[in-house]
Amino acid sequence: METVGYLIGALVWGGVMGALLVTVVGSFAVVRWRRRTIAAMERAELEADSQSSARSLINRQQS
């Protein structure tokens, strides 16, 4: 009977540790994804700005 108690305790603690591990790994994954997404958006914004400034320069030269 004592062995069953140890088994239940091990399962509970294993579940808690597993949940904590998933939370930590998930947090790192979300932070990394967020940084990559923000960097991609900033690159796209810079490219759009450079294209619009190039167009305005061409328009000024043509007029």
Residue pairs with C-beta under 8 A, 6 or more apart in sequence:
none
